[in-house]
Amino acid sequence: MMKEFTIGEKVRLVSLPPYLKTAEPMPMLRPADLLQVGDEGTVLDRRPGGYWGVRFGKGAFLLDDQYLESI
């Protein structure tokens, strides 16, 4: 079941994906170790393909809902 978040909602990273995709107009892949499990961020938007744009302290990334939980 897909989780639904609202724009501006605070979320927590519950597991790390194999890599991170930046939430820029031209997304780039970054190593997953930029973030740690438990990092908190803010939902920016919903993207095609089931991704959520989330702003963390180290940047904005596109993440699948399986890696996120509401705070």
N, C-alpha and C positions, 0 to 999 in steps of 0.2 A: 504494500500500500504506500502510495506517495504521500509524503508529509507536505503540508502547506504552511508557509510562513507569510507574514505580512511585511511590507516594506517598512524598514526602521526597527524591526524586531531584533532583539539581542539573541544570538545563538552561540553555542559552544561546539567546538570541534571534538567529536567523540572517537574518531580514528583517522589515520592519515591515508590519503590516496597514494598510489604509486608515484605520482608527480602532481604538481600544481599547475593550473592554467591561469594566467593573469586575466583580469577582467578589463582589458584594454580594447580599443577598436580593432587592433591586430594582436590577438592573444598570443602569448609566448609560453612555452613550457619551462617550468622552474623545478628545482629539486624539492621534494616534499619536506626536507628537514628545515625549511624556512619557518615552518609552523610546528607547534607541539600540540599533542592531545591535551585538551583543556583550554586552549586559547579561545578567547571570546571575541566576537565580531558583531557587526551590524549588517542586516540584509539590505542590499542596495536595490536589487531588482530580480525579476525572473527572466531567464534566458531560454532560447530554444534548446531542445534536446534534454530538457529536464534539469538544467543547471540553475543554480542560484548565484548571483553576484553578491559576495560578502566582503566587507571592508574589515581587515584586521590591522593591528598596529604596524605590521610589516608590508602592507599593501592590500590591494583588492584582488580576489581570486574567484574563479568559477568552480563551484563545488556541487556535487550530487547530494541530494537530501540524505542519503545513507550515511554521510560523514558528519551530519549536523543534528543538533537537538536544541529545542527552545530552552531559554533560561527562565 
